[in-house]
Amino acid sequence: MTKRKKIGILTAGGDCPGLNAALRGVGKTAITKYDMEVVGISSGFLGLINKEFIPLDEPSLSGILTLGGTILGTSREKPFKKTGLLSIDKPKLIKEHYDEAGFDCIVCIGGNGTQRTAALLAKEGLNVIGIPKTIDNDVWGTEQTFGFDSALLITTDAIDRLHTTANSHKRIMVIEIMGHHTGWLTLYSGMAGGGDVILIPELEYDLKNINQYLKNRAKSGKPYSIIVVAEGIKKPKKVSAATFIAEKIEEGVGIETRKTILGYIQRGGSPSPMDRLLATSFGAYAVDLIANENYGNMVIKKGEIISHLSLDIVGGKLRLVPLDHPLLNKARGLGVCLGQYQ
């Protein structure tokens, strides 16, 4: 008889909508389609270090498709990061606990840091499958991560609401969007929300050009402007992107300027229907890889196809907005200021 496979699942890094949908996709497919034993690992890689394991069955996975957050909890534990001469060998401890638990594979659901750690664990001899998630949409190798669409709905709604306040008070409104070092969420929500100025880390910007653009809008009878700025743009340290841009604009344009920093609200709440579908598809495909013992890969989306790439290729890379992205060209055609000479 073929040995019944035993798999572990963990969620690591920042939370985002769709984590529970992915957990459900992995767990239900493993149990129903392949009769695998499924174990949840608490608090990301910290759960592997501390042996915090939770048996998962169908009832425990029911009703979580629409829930935000993660039923397993998460952490930003980086087991390969050196923290001192006397620190324990965390990768070795993880390998020991992996073997003791009798896992055939670990499914690691997370963003760039999680996939990098998954790749390193694979080199330590663990069977690993990665599933990419993040509202930033910046995991290299996949065209989309779950969490992005849900965050896009939230950020676009926020921009929509700022339009009415900006118009009522004849102000310039600056809204700061998450994304770390990339501008995917800022670009998409800025375009969807009708932003007048969109600033992303991938493009250099000139404050003189931005200020002149805003003065020209005011002179042409447009009483307010919306500026959508990515948190990762070039700016002085220890000051937020929105604060820096708002101060420089009010000083240079002479129009009352206010800032809004959405912060963690972008990562919370129930996943959108598209993120539920994507997370579920990623989870189901991950289990198919495990069933075929096709380990050491990350699940990806390319066009409408769900596929996979080697974690060796993915780990440590960042997916930036390409400078020739069609949406950037459309923005320029609409007269949106991207911080450069217009």
Buried (B, 14 or more C-beta within 10 A) or exposed (E): EEEEBBBBBBBBBBBBBBBBBBBBBBBBBBBEEBEBBBBBBBBBBBBBBBBBBBEBEEEBBEEBBEBBBBBBBBBBBBBEEEEEEEEEEBBEBBBEBBEEBEBBBBBBBBBBBBBBBBBBBBEBEBBBBBBBBBBBBBBBBBEBBBBBBBBBBBBBEBBBBBBEEBBEEEBBBBBBBBBBBBBBBBBBBBBBBBBBBBBBBBBEBEBEBBBBBBBEBBEEEEEBBBBBBBBBBEBEEEEBBBBBBBBBBBEBBEBEBBBBBBEEEBBBBBBBEBBBBBBBBBBBBBBBBBBEEEBBBBBBBEEEEBBBBBBEEBBEBEBBBEEEBEBBEEBEEEEBBBBEEE
